[in-house]
Each structure stands twice: as C-alpha cells, then as structure tokens.
C-alpha cells in the first residue's frame, strides 16, 4: 500500500551528514527505509534548529545548499515542481519541498520587512518550495507558536498577515501545525484556502497543546483540508505511546469528521536523534512506530482495528495526494 508522509525532517539529517563529509545521503541512508515503509511521497522541510536560532538566515542557507546538492545527485527521488507536477515512477520517491518556521525571513535581503518577506517567498517559489509553517515552537515576527512564552499578543502579526497573503499569491500550502490557537484561527478567518495540519493529533485523545481541538479539526474538514497524524510519542499518549494509541487518534477524527480528512505526518525523530540541536531533546518515540520501516505493521494493525481497504488507501496516500494535486490544479488553471 502506498504511503504519503506529510512531514519529514530527513533534510536535517542530510545537512548534518553532508557537513561532516558524507555524500549521496538520500539514496544510501533514507531511500531503503522509505521503500521498506512503502513511502512514495513526502513533504520534507527546511528547519533551522534551536541551536542556530540567533543565526537563522545563515543556517538556512547552509542547510538549503547541503540538501539541494544531495537531492540533485539522487537517482531515487523526484522534486515536485508545483507549476509542473511529475508522474513518479515506482522506483522513485516524490519529494515536496517545505519550510518549518520562517524566522529566517527576517534576515532576508530587502529594504523593509515586507520586502524581505516578498523576496523570500519569490526566491523560494523559484526553487520549487511551496509549503510553510510560520512558526516552530516559538513566537516570531510573523506568528505565535506553541511551546513558548512571550509578552506579545498571540496570533498573526501584521507581517504575518502580509506573509499569509504572499503564500496565497504564490499558491503555497499554509500549514497550521505548531501554531497556537490564536494564530490558527487568524489563518482560518483571513484566508479561504484549504488548511493543512501536517503533523498534528487530537487533543481529545491526548491533552497536549500541540494537538488539535475538536473545533479546529471540524474547521479543517470544513475547508477540505487535511490532518497528518503524528507519531511523536508525546503527542500520541502521555504515558504509554504505542501503535494502538496512535490509531485511537485516527478513529476519533474519522468519527468526528470522516476519514477523508486524515493522512499521515509521521514526524519520525530518528532523523534528529544523533545531533545536538539545542533546546529540549526530542526522544519520546511511539512503541512500534519508531521509523518509516514500521509503517506496514501500523497499516496491518489499523485493518485489525476496523478500517476498510478503501479507508486505508485514502488515509495512507490518496487523501494527501489529492490535497496536493488540487493545489497544483488551482495554480495551473
């Protein structure tokens, strides 16, 4: 069964490995795991680690350079171009380029912050990037995220609203994962676009601020959006994160709004575990869902829990693929 992973940090692993001299990282390290898990498509993000937050633009440039060098040498992937989507052969992985946190735009070239945002979106679009999470667990000049304390008002700033408009102009997917509720609802009310929460679970099942309330889940479904279920243990269950508790989130969302709005955004932390990233270490895995190679076991267990073949194919691939294709179609009309 084909799988679309809506959120992967494997670019971080590629950057760290390239920095220490390794080459052809995607093909030799990641491709075997992805194919073992049935992953045919994924959104991979450029993310500036907390350790480099005070030099965000410089770090972004280095990560981008390392990753693009590696991807362009790969025999096993296709970078999806939003303006000219490709049909991917069965021996390749389709990779969509995304961003997780846009703090680095504050240091982009430009005579004003608005010009920096506009120039950044334009340059990134030319490089086939078409996805953005405005904030990662911090309050920045665009939006307020979960996991941070700030004296500023929560929600999108004026510059965040300008960035949202730039995203619409460039037909980017705006991703509400990591945003606090105020920023989420600002995006919902200021845009009529379909909403993605690429790696978020249900707060009704696991009480964590990173998870979505039932009201947010209903709002995403009302816009024909999609929610990618997150395998990071802290968001799965507070005491015993395992595959069955992960599936509980899928069942709850399916019962609430329908399986048509569910996908996978696994957020596997095996890509990050070997590095000093700064901040609080991320080590809480879901037992039985530690990396991409475990996905087939998850799918088998979901069938045992009552999901039909049609529902499984939709959740594992079709829902996410259709969501992305609709964005491409709207741009190319």
Order of alpha helices (4+ residues) and beta strands (2+ residues): beta-alpha-alpha-beta-alpha-beta-beta-alpha-beta-alpha-beta-alpha-beta-alpha-beta-alpha-alpha-beta-alpha-alpha-alpha
